[in-house]
Amino acid sequence: MPPLRNVAIIGVGLIGGSIGQALRQRGLAGEVIGIGRRQASLDKALAAGAIDRAELNLEAGVASAEVVIVATPVDSIADFVQQALAASDETTWVTDAGSTKTAICADVGPSAAKRFIGSHPLAGDHRSGPENARADLLDAKTVVVTPGETTPADLANRAQTFWESLGANVVRMSPQQHDRALAATSHLPHLIASALAAATPDEWLSLAATGWADTTRIAAADPALWAQIFSQNKSALLESLDRMVQQMDQLREDISAENWSQIEDTLQQAKRTRDTLGN
Amino acid sequence: MPPLRNVAIIGVGLIGGSIGQALRQRGLAGEVIGIGRRQASLDKALAAGAIDRAELNLEAGVASAEVVIVATPVDSIADFVQQALAASDETTWVTDAGSTKTAICADVGPSAAKRFIGSHPLAGDHRSGPENARADLLDAKTVVVTPGETTPADLANRAQTFWESLGANVVRMSPQQHDRALAATSHLPHLIASALAAATPDEWLSLAATGWADTTRIAAADPALWAQIFSQNKSALLESLDRMVQQMDQLREDISAENWSQIEDTLQQAKRTRDTLGN
């Protein structure tokens, strides 16, 4: 990829900060500008080597940018995208890093299709903040890019090249396809991890070992961020949840009926699925 | 702990092998004897430094042992305990490493209370076999020791000292208390991890990231072993499963009703519970 002019990152947390570090370490941008609401967060991002310059003023921050990445909580993304589009000219394109896509792309609106395309880097952590950013966070990770029906091929290609230059593998699908798939592979696991943690009686927690720790790990993530994600992907999440409830009902029935060979078959099918992913 | 005479380990897999390695590296036993049905497994245990000597014959293996540890799949533990008791004299005591306790202790029977006490080291891994054994597997881990009503205090103390000498922290509770607690902290998480993996459509697996990987990790464990564990702890598992289903029903209702602040509260409660455990 030819070096970009400036890149502006709105919201320099774990994801935004990691993108900034990767851009800087790989020398991919003239300048990386971090845009945030609080100076304290921007100072952390500067200290983490995630940005070259901090800006509290969005208009000033995006004015010189060739690319703007909005990496804020999902509820605020569409609004920041619109502000970034309004404060920049036709040579600036905008993408985001949100965990949901349908609501964001719809809220931004089809009139922005020439300059905005949705993205979702499948790289996170239960820790947050620029202090946990890592330049290799996207290395060999998948980034979903979600062109709409009127997105120009050129914009989709530029977004793909951008993420690939940070080390990621890009797949393209519609915002709706993305949300259905991610409901199953990310939002449901989060809901389940939280339900399991919440359903564990406190007095037995001292007997929790690796299995409980692994299965509930993502329940440590930020509750407000995840409530937003669930709210933006309500119908696909319910669809995935119903598939899970059906699976659990069947297991409950098999356990009650002492149908152990059927249970072993289900565990075997689960193991096959799990084994395809590796550790 | 004064050094033990010989220690015999029946079933030298991940747990048995790790106990053997720890005994040998800490110089705690005269000889560590591995007892198994297949020479190939015993050879792996020898190669892993888990045992001093391999025995295919149980009677010969336990004859000189001061302590016998049965670390086989739960279905076969009670039988091996009885064989070990029959093949040794009053100076030999026996314990096990099974994930369930009520059925095993009942099957061994109260007449063995002077020489058998149940144990459960809360240390496992989704990998198995002596080749994955580690001398530090029990380091700072919890081992539950489950005296019955007629277990002599002296035997419980000896079992506690044994596990502590391997680096573990010991807690004591009845077999029934153990099974109710472990249903919630270990058996249910396993069932949930497997249900989640089984409920994930194959075509979306390429979009699974860290969250899915963590939440389903233990679904990679041995299906036959876990079907046995579920079968031995059926009623407590169903009780835990019902608590989980109730939690999920409530979450489903809150999502349907778009009661996002209630959902955020539930996620917050789950996070608090999860955070008490650390990473």
Chai-1 contact restraints between the chains, C-beta under 6 A:
chainA,res_idxA,chainB,res_idxB,connection_type,confidence,min_distance_angstrom,max_distance_angstrom,comment,restraint_id
A,L122,B,A209,contact,1.0,0.0,6.0,A-B,restraint_1
A,A181,B,W204,contact,1.0,0.0,6.0,A-B,restraint_2
A,A181,B,L207,contact,1.0,0.0,6.0,A-B,restraint_3
A,A184,B,T200,contact,1.0,0.0,6.0,A-B,restraint_4
A,A184,B,W204,contact,1.0,0.0,6.0,A-B,restraint_5
A,T185,B,W204,contact,1.0,0.0,6.0,A-B,restraint_6
A,T185,B,L207,contact,1.0,0.0,6.0,A-B,restraint_7
A,T185,B,A208,contact,1.0,0.0,6.0,A-B,restraint_8
A,T185,B,W212,contact,1.0,0.0,6.0,A-B,restraint_9
A,S186,B,G211,contact,1.0,0.0,6.0,A-B,restraint_10
A,P189,B,G211,contact,1.0,0.0,6.0,A-B,restraint_11
A,P189,B,W212,contact,1.0,0.0,6.0,A-B,restraint_12
A,P189,B,T215,contact,1.0,0.0,6.0,A-B,restraint_13
A,H190,B,G211,contact,1.0,0.0,6.0,A-B,restraint_14
A,I192,B,L196,contact,1.0,0.0,6.0,A-B,restraint_15
A,A193,B,T215,contact,1.0,0.0,6.0,A-B,restraint_16
A,S194,B,L267,contact,1.0,0.0,6.0,A-B,restraint_17
A,S194,B,A270,contact,1.0,0.0,6.0,A-B,restraint_18
A,A195,B,Q247,contact,1.0,0.0,6.0,A-B,restraint_19
A,A195,B,M248,contact,1.0,0.0,6.0,A-B,restraint_20
A,A195,B,L251,contact,1.0,0.0,6.0,A-B,restraint_21
A,L196,B,I192,contact,1.0,0.0,6.0,A-B,restraint_22
A,A197,B,A270,contact,1.0,0.0,6.0,A-B,restraint_23
A,A197,B,T273,contact,1.0,0.0,6.0,A-B,restraint_24
A,A197,B,R274,contact,1.0,0.0,6.0,A-B,restraint_25
A,A198,B,Q247,contact,1.0,0.0,6.0,A-B,restraint_26
A,A198,B,T266,contact,1.0,0.0,6.0,A-B,restraint_27
A,A198,B,Q269,contact,1.0,0.0,6.0,A-B,restraint_28
A,A198,B,A270,contact,1.0,0.0,6.0,A-B,restraint_29
A,A199,B,R243,contact,1.0,0.0,6.0,A-B,restraint_30
A,A199,B,M244,contact,1.0,0.0,6.0,A-B,restraint_31
A,A199,B,Q247,contact,1.0,0.0,6.0,A-B,restraint_32
A,T200,B,A184,contact,1.0,0.0,6.0,A-B,restraint_33
A,W204,B,A181,contact,1.0,0.0,6.0,A-B,restraint_34
A,W204,B,A184,contact,1.0,0.0,6.0,A-B,restraint_35
A,W204,B,T185,contact,1.0,0.0,6.0,A-B,restraint_36
A,L207,B,A181,contact,1.0,0.0,6.0,A-B,restraint_37
A,L207,B,T185,contact,1.0,0.0,6.0,A-B,restraint_38
A,A208,B,T185,contact,1.0,0.0,6.0,A-B,restraint_39
A,A208,B,L277,contact,1.0,0.0,6.0,A-B,restraint_40
A,A209,B,L122,contact,1.0,0.0,6.0,A-B,restraint_41
A,G211,B,S186,contact,1.0,0.0,6.0,A-B,restraint_42
A,G211,B,P189,contact,1.0,0.0,6.0,A-B,restraint_43
A,G211,B,H190,contact,1.0,0.0,6.0,A-B,restraint_44
A,G211,B,I218,contact,1.0,0.0,6.0,A-B,restraint_45
A,W212,B,T185,contact,1.0,0.0,6.0,A-B,restraint_46
A,W212,B,P189,contact,1.0,0.0,6.0,A-B,restraint_47
A,A213,B,L277,contact,1.0,0.0,6.0,A-B,restraint_48
A,D214,B,D214,contact,1.0,0.0,6.0,A-B,restraint_49
A,D214,B,R217,contact,1.0,0.0,6.0,A-B,restraint_50
A,T215,B,P189,contact,1.0,0.0,6.0,A-B,restraint_51
A,T215,B,A193,contact,1.0,0.0,6.0,A-B,restraint_52
A,T215,B,T215,contact,1.0,0.0,6.0,A-B,restraint_53
A,T216,B,R274,contact,1.0,0.0,6.0,A-B,restraint_54
A,R217,B,D214,contact,1.0,0.0,6.0,A-B,restraint_55
A,I218,B,G211,contact,1.0,0.0,6.0,A-B,restraint_56
A,A219,B,A270,contact,1.0,0.0,6.0,A-B,restraint_57
A,A219,B,K271,contact,1.0,0.0,6.0,A-B,restraint_58
A,A219,B,R274,contact,1.0,0.0,6.0,A-B,restraint_59
A,A220,B,K271,contact,1.0,0.0,6.0,A-B,restraint_60
A,A220,B,R274,contact,1.0,0.0,6.0,A-B,restraint_61
A,A220,B,D275,contact,1.0,0.0,6.0,A-B,restraint_62
A,P223,B,E264,contact,1.0,0.0,6.0,A-B,restraint_63
A,P223,B,L267,contact,1.0,0.0,6.0,A-B,restraint_64
A,P223,B,Q268,contact,1.0,0.0,6.0,A-B,restraint_65
A,P223,B,K271,contact,1.0,0.0,6.0,A-B,restraint_66
A,A224,B,E264,contact,1.0,0.0,6.0,A-B,restraint_67
A,W226,B,L267,contact,1.0,0.0,6.0,A-B,restraint_68
A,A227,B,W260,contact,1.0,0.0,6.0,A-B,restraint_69
A,A227,B,I263,contact,1.0,0.0,6.0,A-B,restraint_70
A,A227,B,E264,contact,1.0,0.0,6.0,A-B,restraint_71
A,S231,B,W260,contact,1.0,0.0,6.0,A-B,restraint_72
A,L241,B,R252,contact,1.0,0.0,6.0,A-B,restraint_73
A,R243,B,A199,contact,1.0,0.0,6.0,A-B,restraint_74
A,M244,B,A199,contact,1.0,0.0,6.0,A-B,restraint_75
A,Q247,B,A195,contact,1.0,0.0,6.0,A-B,restraint_76
A,Q247,B,A198,contact,1.0,0.0,6.0,A-B,restraint_77
A,Q247,B,A199,contact,1.0,0.0,6.0,A-B,restraint_78
A,M248,B,A195,contact,1.0,0.0,6.0,A-B,restraint_79
A,L251,B,A195,contact,1.0,0.0,6.0,A-B,restraint_80
A,R252,B,L241,contact,1.0,0.0,6.0,A-B,restraint_81
A,W260,B,A227,contact,1.0,0.0,6.0,A-B,restraint_82
A,W260,B,S231,contact,1.0,0.0,6.0,A-B,restraint_83
A,I263,B,A227,contact,1.0,0.0,6.0,A-B,restraint_84
A,E264,B,P223,contact,1.0,0.0,6.0,A-B,restraint_85
A,E264,B,A224,contact,1.0,0.0,6.0,A-B,restraint_86
A,E264,B,A227,contact,1.0,0.0,6.0,A-B,restraint_87
A,T266,B,A198,contact,1.0,0.0,6.0,A-B,restraint_88
A,L267,B,S194,contact,1.0,0.0,6.0,A-B,restraint_89
A,L267,B,P223,contact,1.0,0.0,6.0,A-B,restraint_90
A,L267,B,W226,contact,1.0,0.0,6.0,A-B,restraint_91
A,Q268,B,P223,contact,1.0,0.0,6.0,A-B,restraint_92
A,Q269,B,A198,contact,1.0,0.0,6.0,A-B,restraint_93
A,A270,B,S194,contact,1.0,0.0,6.0,A-B,restraint_94
A,A270,B,A197,contact,1.0,0.0,6.0,A-B,restraint_95
A,A270,B,A198,contact,1.0,0.0,6.0,A-B,restraint_96
A,A270,B,A219,contact,1.0,0.0,6.0,A-B,restraint_97
A,K271,B,A219,contact,1.0,0.0,6.0,A-B,restraint_98
A,K271,B,A220,contact,1.0,0.0,6.0,A-B,restraint_99
A,K271,B,P223,contact,1.0,0.0,6.0,A-B,restraint_100
A,T273,B,A197,contact,1.0,0.0,6.0,A-B,restraint_101
A,R274,B,A197,contact,1.0,0.0,6.0,A-B,restraint_102
A,R274,B,T216,contact,1.0,0.0,6.0,A-B,restraint_103
A,R274,B,A219,contact,1.0,0.0,6.0,A-B,restraint_104
A,R274,B,A220,contact,1.0,0.0,6.0,A-B,restraint_105
A,D275,B,A220,contact,1.0,0.0,6.0,A-B,restraint_106
A,L277,B,A208,contact,1.0,0.0,6.0,A-B,restraint_107
A,L277,B,A213,contact,1.0,0.0,6.0,A-B,restraint_108
